[in-house]
């Protein structure tokens, strides 16, 4: 539990080293051109995003690079230098190692043994031994901008894809064709890479708690990937009633026992329930303008806000087709 004891130290060190490159650059610019420095440069918001639009959410802030931690180390990506800095929170020792071009994200495995770096500039991941900093690179598909890791202790899999909700003005220029339906699965232990088509506009990726199954939601499909198979491939389950004009699939959650996946679609009045064993698709009513789909901490209840009706809908995850409990807000 030491990572809780040192949480304050981790945050302070991450802020210090994560802002180091920006601080030096800003100071240099201020010295060379007094009065020209834009103090709001890092807080500008995309004017095209309408926070008042019902159902439209951006819960993650993609403007800041998040550090990753183990029980001893914190890892910070340095995009401008093509390096990752590792800080020991016990001794304050600092080590920096080269990775790929324009590293934009670092994740650490739950067992704290490995750090995985997504190199946005050269479409690769660097897999680092957290203790020795020994590293190797794995190439992935082009023009991705997001990465998640499986929840097993070894963090055996990372998945990368192009997330349209994570697009930013400083994204590298696209060379060639931009794929909007692919994902790259990389085995962190072996370095094996499995690229695959998962459906147009993949929106989110979830895993069953035992990390045996990955669930990728796109506007048309739920792609189910058996992570225990020797050769990964997607099993596509259609979730859109009109595949020619599908609504945006905004959220997906998976029941703790891996039985059901729940998909919230933009502008719908139904919650899509997919049986992950039989692949049957059913719909249950959820009121007007559903938003904010979440699981309770114990995983027994799915909660959803019907914003248009000002109601909170609660579903039994083990039996989602039983009558929902509806509370006025």
C-alpha positions in Angstrom: 0.0 0.0 0.0 3.0 2.3 -0.2 1.7 4.0 -3.3 -1.0 5.6 -1.2 1.5 6.9 1.4 3.6 8.6 -1.3 0.7 9.9 -3.4 1.5 13.5 -2.5 5.1 13.0 -3.4 4.2 11.4 -6.7 1.9 14.2 -7.6 4.5 16.9 -6.7 7.2 15.2 -8.7 5.0 14.5 -11.7 4.0 18.2 -11.8 7.7 19.3 -11.4 9.1 17.1 -14.1 6.1 17.1 -16.3 6.1 20.8 -16.5 9.9 21.1 -16.7 10.2 21.3 -20.5 7.2 23.7 -20.7 8.6 25.9 -18.0 12.0 26.3 -19.6 10.5 27.0 -23.0 8.1 29.6 -21.5 10.9 31.3 -19.6 13.0 31.4 -22.8 10.1 32.9 -24.8 9.4 35.4 -22.1 13.0 36.6 -22.0 13.2 36.9 -25.8 9.8 38.5 -26.4 8.5 40.3 -23.3 4.7 40.7 -23.4 4.1 38.1 -26.1 3.7 35.1 -23.7 0.2 33.7 -23.7 -0.5 32.7 -20.1 -3.7 31.0 -21.2 -2.2 28.8 -23.9 -2.6 25.6 -21.9 -6.2 26.4 -20.9 -7.8 27.1 -24.3 -10.9 25.1 -25.0 -12.0 23.9 -28.4 -14.8 26.3 -29.3 -16.6 23.5 -31.2 -17.4 21.6 -28.1 -20.8 22.4 -26.7 -21.0 21.4 -23.0 -24.7 22.1 -22.9 -25.6 19.7 -25.7 -27.6 16.8 -24.0 -25.6 13.6 -23.9 -22.4 15.1 -25.2 -19.7 14.5 -22.7 -15.9 14.8 -22.5 -15.0 13.3 -19.1 -11.3 13.1 -19.8 -8.9 16.1 -20.2 -6.6 15.2 -23.1 -4.7 18.5 -22.8 -2.3 17.3 -20.1 0.0 14.3 -20.1 -0.7 12.1 -17.1 2.2 10.5 -15.3 2.2 6.8 -14.4 3.3 5.3 -11.1 4.4 2.2 -9.4 4.9 1.7 -5.7 8.4 3.2 -6.0 8.6 5.1 -9.3 6.7 7.8 -11.2 7.2 7.9 -15.0 6.7 11.1 -17.0 6.7 11.3 -20.8 8.8 14.1 -22.4 7.4 14.5 -25.9 9.7 17.3 -27.0 12.8 15.2 -26.1 11.6 11.7 -27.1 12.4 10.5 -23.6 10.7 9.2 -20.5 11.9 10.3 -17.0 11.7 7.9 -14.1 11.7 9.4 -10.5 12.3 7.3 -7.4 9.9 8.7 -4.8 11.9 7.2 -2.0 15.4 8.4 -2.9 14.4 11.2 -5.4 16.9 9.7 -7.9 16.1 10.7 -11.5 16.8 8.6 -14.6 15.9 9.5 -18.2 15.8 7.0 -21.1 15.2 7.3 -24.8 12.0 6.0 -26.2 10.3 6.5 -29.6 9.4 9.9 -31.2 6.9 12.1 -29.4 5.9 9.9 -26.5 2.4 11.0 -25.5 1.2 8.4 -22.9 2.7 6.1 -20.2 0.9 3.3 -18.5 2.3 1.0 -15.8 1.2 -2.6 -15.2 -0.7 -3.4 -12.0 2.2 -5.5 -10.8 4.5 -2.5 -11.1 7.1 -4.3 -13.2 6.6 -2.7 -16.6 5.9 0.7 -18.1 4.4 1.0 -21.6 5.0 4.2 -23.6 2.9 5.2 -26.6 5.1 7.0 -29.1 2.7 9.0 -31.2 5.3 10.4 -33.6 6.5 7.1 -35.0 3.4 4.8 -34.3 5.0 2.5 -31.8 5.0 1.4 -28.2 8.1 1.2 -26.0 7.9 -1.6 -23.4 10.2 -0.7 -20.4 11.3 -2.8 -17.5 10.3 -0.5 -14.6 13.4 -1.4 -12.5 16.2 -1.7 -15.1 14.8 0.5 -17.9 15.7 -2.2 -20.4 13.4 -1.5 -23.4 12.1 -2.8 -26.8 9.8 -1.3 -29.3 6.7 -2.7 -31.1 5.3 -1.0 -34.2 1.5 -0.4 -34.3 -0.9 0.9 -36.9 -0.5 4.5 -38.0 -2.2 7.6 -36.6 -3.5 6.3 -33.3 -3.9 8.6 -30.3 -5.1 6.6 -27.4 -4.1 3.5 -25.4 -5.6 1.4 -22.6 -4.2 -1.6 -20.6 -5.8 -4.8 -19.5 -6.5 -5.0 -15.7 -4.6 -8.3 -15.0 -1.6 -8.0 -12.7 0.9 -8.3 -15.5 -1.0 -5.8 -17.7 -0.6 -8.4 -20.5 -2.3 -6.4 -23.2 -2.4 -2.8 -24.4 -4.8 -1.7 -27.0 -4.3 1.4 -29.2 -6.8 3.1 -31.5 -7.8 6.4 -33.0 -10.2 8.0 -30.5 -12.0 10.9 -32.2 -12.8 12.3 -28.7 -9.1 12.6 -28.0 -8.2 14.5 -31.2 -6.1 17.6 -30.5 -4.7 20.5 -32.6 -1.1 19.3 -32.1 -1.7 15.8 -33.4 0.9 14.8 -36.0 -0.2 15.4 -39.6 -1.8 12.3 -41.1 0.3 10.8 -43.9 -1.5 8.5 -46.3 -5.0 7.2 -45.5 -6.5 7.6 -42.0 -8.1 4.4 -40.7 -11.1 4.9 -38.5 -12.0 1.3 -37.9 -8.8 -0.4 -36.7 -7.2 -1.2 -33.3 -3.8 -2.6 -32.4 -3.5 -5.2 -29.6 0.0 -5.6 -28.3 1.0 -8.3 -25.9 3.3 -6.6 -23.3 4.9 -9.9 -22.3 5.8 -11.2 -25.8 5.7 -8.1 -28.0 3.3 -9.8 -30.4 1.1 -7.3 -32.4 -2.4 -8.1 -33.6 -4.0 -5.4 -35.8 -7.7 -5.8 -36.5 -10.8 -4.0 -37.8 -13.2 -3.4 -34.9 -15.9 -1.2 -36.5 -16.1 2.4 -37.6 -15.2 5.0 -34.9 -14.2 2.8 -32.0 -15.2 4.9 -28.9 -14.2 3.0 -25.8 -12.5 -0.3 -24.8 -13.3 -2.3 -21.7 -12.2 -5.6 -20.3 -13.8 -8.3 -18.2 -12.3 -8.3 -14.7 -10.3 -11.4 -15.4 -8.9 -9.8 -18.6 -10.0 -12.8 -20.7 -12.1 -10.7 -23.0 -11.8 -7.2 -24.5 -14.9 -5.3 -25.5 -14.5 -2.5 -28.1 -17.6 -0.4 -28.8 -18.0 1.5 -32.1 -21.0 3.2 -33.6 -22.2 0.0 -35.4 -20.6 -2.9 -33.5 -19.4 -4.4 -30.3 -16.2 -6.2 -31.1 -15.4 -9.1 -28.7 -11.8 -10.2 -28.6 -10.9 -13.4 -26.8 -7.5 -12.5 -25.2 -6.8 -16.2 -24.3 -6.7 -17.2 -27.9 -3.4 -17.8 -29.6 -4.3 -15.6 -32.6 -6.6 -12.7 -31.8 -9.5 -11.7 -34.0 -12.7 -9.8 -33.4 -16.2 -11.2 -33.2 -18.5 -8.4 -34.3 -21.9 -8.0 -32.7 -24.2 -5.4 -34.4 -25.6 -2.9 -31.9 -27.0 -0.3 -34.2 -30.6 -0.7 -35.4 -29.7 1.3 -38.5 -26.2 0.4 -39.6 -26.4 2.9 -42.5 -26.9 5.8 -40.0 -25.8 4.5 -36.6 -25.9 6.8 -33.5 -22.7 7.5 -31.7 -22.0 4.8 -29.1 -20.9 7.0 -26.2 -20.3 4.5 -23.4 -19.9 0.8 -22.6 -19.6 -1.0 -19.3 -19.1 -4.7 -18.6 -20.7 -6.7 -15.8 -18.2 -8.0 -13.2 -18.9 -11.6 -14.1 -18.4 -10.9 -17.8 -22.0 -11.9 -18.7 -23.3 -8.6 -20.1 -22.1 -5.5 -21.8 -24.2 -2.3 -21.6 -24.0 0.3 -24.4 -25.3 3.9 -24.2 -25.9 5.5 -27.6 -26.2 9.2 -28.2 -29.8 10.5 -28.5 -31.4 7.1 -27.8 -34.1 6.2 -25.3 -32.9 2.6 -24.9 -29.9 0.9 -23.3 -28.4 -1.8 -25.5 -27.7 -5.0 -23.5 -25.4 -7.5 -25.2 -25.2 -11.1 -23.8 -21.4 -11.7 -24.1 -21.9 -15.5 -24.1 -24.8 -15.9 -26.6 -24.2 -12.5 -28.4 -27.9 -11.8 -28.2 -28.8 -8.1 -28.3 -31.7 -6.6 -26.4 -32.9 -3.1 -25.7 -34.4 -1.8 -22.5 -36.1 1.6 -22.1 -34.1 4.2 -20.1 -36.1 7.5 -20.4 -35.3 10.6 -22.3 -31.7 11.7 -23.2 -29.7 9.1 -21.2 -26.3 10.1 -20.0 -23.7 9.1 -17.4 -23.7 5.3 -17.5 -21.8 3.8 -14.6 -21.4 0.8 -12.4 -21.8 0.8 -8.6 -18.6 0.2 -6.7 -19.6 -3.5 -6.0 -20.7 -3.9 -9.7 -24.2 -5.0 -8.8 -26.0 -2.0 -10.1 -25.9 -0.1 -13.4 -26.9 3.6 -13.0 -27.9 5.9 -15.7 -29.3 9.5 -15.7 -32.3 10.2 -18.0 -31.4 13.9 -18.2 -34.5 14.9 -20.2 -36.8 13.4 -17.6 -34.6 14.4 -14.6 -34.6 10.8 -13.4 -32.0 8.3 -12.2 -32.5 4.7 -13.5 -31.0 1.8 -11.6 -30.6 -1.7 -13.1 -29.8 -5.0 -11.6 -26.6 -6.0 -13.5 -27.2 -9.7 -12.9 -30.8 -9.4 -14.2 -30.9 -6.3 -16.4 -34.4 -7.1 -17.8 -36.1 -7.0 -14.4 -38.0 -3.7 -13.8 -35.6 -0.8 -13.2 -35.8 1.4 -10.1 -36.5 5.0 -11.2 -35.7 7.9 -8.9 -36.7 11.5 -9.5 -33.8 14.0 -9.4 
